[in-house]
Amino acid sequence: QFMTQISGDNADGCLYSNGYTWSGNPVACAAALASWDILEKDKLLQNVLEVGPYFQQQLRTLEENPLGSKKQ
């Protein structure tokens, strides 16, 4: 019934196979495209370039903190 809805009369004797989950699954492709749209719309990569140096600087200050460097 599923293949009939997709392929009409050509579905007789057909096996529905769209590949493995990592090889072009239609739902996974749709999710990837939606994610890409969000990346572009919200300018997330541009934000990484702007915030990244500050984030790295703050991480370096944590290196100076001895908390957790010695076992009790």
CNS distance restraints for C-alpha pairs under 8 A (distance, minus, plus):
assign (resid   1 and name CA) (resid   5 and name CA) 6.39 0.50 0.50
assign (resid   2 and name CA) (resid   6 and name CA) 6.55 0.50 0.50
assign (resid   3 and name CA) (resid   7 and name CA) 5.70 0.50 0.50
assign (resid   3 and name CA) (resid   8 and name CA) 7.25 0.50 0.50
assign (resid   3 and name CA) (resid  11 and name CA) 5.44 0.50 0.50
assign (resid   3 and name CA) (resid  14 and name CA) 7.51 0.50 0.50
assign (resid   3 and name CA) (resid  15 and name CA) 7.92 0.50 0.50
assign (resid   3 and name CA) (resid  16 and name CA) 6.58 0.50 0.50
assign (resid   4 and name CA) (resid   8 and name CA) 4.53 0.50 0.50
assign (resid   4 and name CA) (resid   9 and name CA) 6.39 0.50 0.50
assign (resid   4 and name CA) (resid  10 and name CA) 7.48 0.50 0.50
assign (resid   4 and name CA) (resid  11 and name CA) 5.23 0.50 0.50
assign (resid   4 and name CA) (resid  12 and name CA) 7.62 0.50 0.50
assign (resid   6 and name CA) (resid  11 and name CA) 7.85 0.50 0.50
assign (resid   7 and name CA) (resid  11 and name CA) 5.32 0.50 0.50
assign (resid  10 and name CA) (resid  14 and name CA) 7.91 0.50 0.50
assign (resid  18 and name CA) (resid  24 and name CA) 7.53 0.50 0.50
assign (resid  18 and name CA) (resid  25 and name CA) 6.26 0.50 0.50
assign (resid  18 and name CA) (resid  26 and name CA) 7.80 0.50 0.50
assign (resid  19 and name CA) (resid  23 and name CA) 5.98 0.50 0.50
assign (resid  19 and name CA) (resid  24 and name CA) 6.91 0.50 0.50
assign (resid  19 and name CA) (resid  25 and name CA) 6.57 0.50 0.50
assign (resid  20 and name CA) (resid  24 and name CA) 7.47 0.50 0.50
assign (resid  20 and name CA) (resid  25 and name CA) 6.79 0.50 0.50
assign (resid  21 and name CA) (resid  25 and name CA) 5.47 0.50 0.50
assign (resid  21 and name CA) (resid  28 and name CA) 7.55 0.50 0.50
assign (resid  24 and name CA) (resid  28 and name CA) 7.11 0.50 0.50
assign (resid  24 and name CA) (resid  29 and name CA) 6.29 0.50 0.50
assign (resid  25 and name CA) (resid  29 and name CA) 6.10 0.50 0.50
assign (resid  26 and name CA) (resid  30 and name CA) 6.16 0.50 0.50
assign (resid  27 and name CA) (resid  31 and name CA) 6.21 0.50 0.50
assign (resid  28 and name CA) (resid  32 and name CA) 6.12 0.50 0.50
assign (resid  29 and name CA) (resid  33 and name CA) 6.16 0.50 0.50
assign (resid  30 and name CA) (resid  34 and name CA) 6.15 0.50 0.50
assign (resid  31 and name CA) (resid  35 and name CA) 6.13 0.50 0.50
assign (resid  32 and name CA) (resid  36 and name CA) 6.17 0.50 0.50
assign (resid  33 and name CA) (resid  37 and name CA) 6.21 0.50 0.50
assign (resid  34 and name CA) (resid  38 and name CA) 6.40 0.50 0.50
assign (resid  35 and name CA) (resid  39 and name CA) 6.29 0.50 0.50
assign (resid  36 and name CA) (resid  40 and name CA) 6.32 0.50 0.50
assign (resid  37 and name CA) (resid  41 and name CA) 5.94 0.50 0.50
assign (resid  38 and name CA) (resid  42 and name CA) 5.78 0.50 0.50
assign (resid  38 and name CA) (resid  43 and name CA) 7.94 0.50 0.50
assign (resid  39 and name CA) (resid  43 and name CA) 5.78 0.50 0.50
assign (resid  39 and name CA) (resid  44 and name CA) 5.22 0.50 0.50
assign (resid  39 and name CA) (resid  45 and name CA) 6.93 0.50 0.50
assign (resid  40 and name CA) (resid  44 and name CA) 6.81 0.50 0.50
assign (resid  40 and name CA) (resid  45 and name CA) 7.83 0.50 0.50
assign (resid  43 and name CA) (resid  47 and name CA) 6.37 0.50 0.50
assign (resid  44 and name CA) (resid  48 and name CA) 6.33 0.50 0.50
assign (resid  45 and name CA) (resid  49 and name CA) 6.52 0.50 0.50
assign (resid  46 and name CA) (resid  50 and name CA) 6.42 0.50 0.50
assign (resid  47 and name CA) (resid  51 and name CA) 5.94 0.50 0.50
assign (resid  47 and name CA) (resid  52 and name CA) 7.92 0.50 0.50
assign (resid  48 and name CA) (resid  52 and name CA) 5.20 0.50 0.50
assign (resid  49 and name CA) (resid  53 and name CA) 7.46 0.50 0.50
assign (resid  50 and name CA) (resid  54 and name CA) 7.99 0.50 0.50
assign (resid  51 and name CA) (resid  55 and name CA) 6.17 0.50 0.50
assign (resid  52 and name CA) (resid  56 and name CA) 6.16 0.50 0.50
assign (resid  53 and name CA) (resid  57 and name CA) 6.19 0.50 0.50
assign (resid  54 and name CA) (resid  58 and name CA) 6.25 0.50 0.50
assign (resid  55 and name CA) (resid  59 and name CA) 6.25 0.50 0.50
assign (resid  56 and name CA) (resid  60 and name CA) 6.29 0.50 0.50
assign (resid  57 and name CA) (resid  61 and name CA) 6.63 0.50 0.50
assign (resid  58 and name CA) (resid  62 and name CA) 6.79 0.50 0.50
assign (resid  59 and name CA) (resid  63 and name CA) 6.87 0.50 0.50
assign (resid  60 and name CA) (resid  64 and name CA) 7.19 0.50 0.50
assign (resid  61 and name CA) (resid  65 and name CA) 7.10 0.50 0.50
assign (resid  66 and name CA) (resid  70 and name CA) 7.46 0.50 0.50
